[in-house]
Amino acid sequence: MTDQEKAAKLAASTDMAPVQGTVDVDIPIETLWAGFVHANFWPRWNKCFFWAHNKDLVEGQHLIWTFQPIKPWLPYKMWAIANIVELLPQQKVTWEVTALPGMYARHTYHMEDLGNGRSRFGSWEQGMGWGFRPMRWFWLKHFTFVKDESLIGAKRLEDLYLKTGRLDPNDLPKKSYVRFWIIVVLLLALLAGAIGCGVFYCKYVQVSATELAPGVYAFLGGGGNSLLVESGGQSLLVDTKFGPGSAALHRWIVKHDAAPVSAIVNTHYHYDHTQGNSLYSGADKIAYADVPALMRRNDEDWWASHADGLPTDLVSGERLLKVGSVEVRVEHPTAAAHTFGDLWVYLPQQNIIATGDLVFHRYYPFMDQPEGGTSIPGMIGAARTLAREHPDAVFLPGHGPLATASDLLHYADFLQAMQDAAVAARAAGWSEEEAAKRNDLAKWGLSVLPSFHHKELIWATAANDARWAYVLAGETAHPAE
């Protein structure tokens, strides 16, 4: 379709009447045109433009520019590109917009010599098409905004000409983009922050439920993983997370009409597995014998105000529980492992084991280094024992997705490599920081894991694991008194 045919089709369209207007100015036509033809100066006198690229208007070339929003408080800039289809010096310039699907629009700035050093400046615009019609209300407002600001801008040029006797846009205030770029940088920072928060939430805070067997549910994320066993009108909960994950877990139990939680097993004392205990005030709270002392010593402020969450049913050996018809075995390592007070929970009928933090699956593990509670050899032994004795079990680790016996053996291999590297670093006389830099655990490809440890946010990373293993290799651990 030729340019004349497109213009005729637009003129015949009933999608909208043209938006047009003119203003008379005391500027000779040749002076007005000479100042107007440099499009990159338009933003200095025409406030509908934020930016324009073209130094000169040339028929057949693209016109590239950015419009301001129709209202100053609207959060957008309208970037545009158009084809200059008509250019008659000292008369008019026309461009057509075809970049938007289903929309065709033409915009003309035109001039007329009135004689005696006076000129008439005008703006004309019209659009049509299936892509235009749904947003017709906006385009009418936009075309009107462009027309009004263009006519006001022509009067600014008149003021400049009457003041200086010439029409040099450089005499107009320069357009500053500093504020714009500051806003862009701030918005990008906010967007990056929002994305980061979203990723953090999905990866570490969000709680997801998975049914492992009839009446047996795993709850991943939101702190340490949890296991719910429901049968015969009773429920047992293994680890209760911390806020907000603990509240999400509690809401799930209430929403799904699960039987009231009558018993809780804490696999160890750490806050991300225990601070939800107080949400189940009537439940029997079971833990290893050393756990209450470790809880008070390391999170004194919390447990001073949530004493009802402290375990009182303490075990030092194996314990057999019944939840309705489901047999639940509570067992512990033969020596210190992740902490001094570790337990795991085994459902023999379903062949499911909740390991607590004896296993971190696909994450770098936390070491209870400040308390001296972690024994890496103990963790290795516990992981290998569980994998050997339960080769076909489904394992719910303390952190990370469900695991197999093969995954536990791989994790034990990682721990062994970490331990060997730490012992070798001490034998070589390296410092703690040298060990963190030179013992490369990143090749294991695990994910980092955050934790609020002693009221500070710390991360389990390859470097920190190497650092913590180095410290532990030189310590003799002692249980809480």
Secondary structure as UniProt FT lines:
FT   HELIX           3..12
FT   STRAND          19..25
FT   HELIX           29..36
FT   HELIX           39..41
FT   HELIX           42..45
FT   TURN            47..48
FT   STRAND          49..52
FT   TURN            59..60
FT   STRAND          62..67
FT   TURN            72..73
FT   STRAND          78..88
FT   TURN            89..91
FT   STRAND          92..97
FT   TURN            101..102
FT   STRAND          104..115
FT   TURN            116..117
FT   STRAND          118..128
FT   TURN            130..132
FT   HELIX           133..135
FT   HELIX           136..164
FT   HELIX           169..171
FT   HELIX           178..200
FT   HELIX           201..205
FT   STRAND          208..213
FT   TURN            214..215
FT   STRAND          216..220
FT   STRAND          226..231
FT   TURN            232..233
FT   STRAND          234..238
FT   TURN            243..244
FT   HELIX           245..255
FT   TURN            256..257
FT   STRAND          261..265
FT   HELIX           271..274
FT   HELIX           275..279
FT   TURN            281..282
FT   STRAND          284..288
FT   TURN            289..290
FT   HELIX           291..298
FT   HELIX           300..305
FT   HELIX           307..309
FT   STRAND          313..315
FT   STRAND          319..323
FT   TURN            324..325
FT   STRAND          326..331
FT   STRAND          344..347
FT   TURN            348..351
FT   STRAND          352..360
FT   HELIX           369..371
FT   HELIX           376..389
FT   TURN            391..392
FT   STRAND          394..399
FT   HELIX           405..427
FT   TURN            428..429
FT   HELIX           432..438
FT   HELIX           442..444
FT   STRAND          449..453
FT   TURN            454..455
FT   STRAND          456..460
FT   HELIX           462..473
//
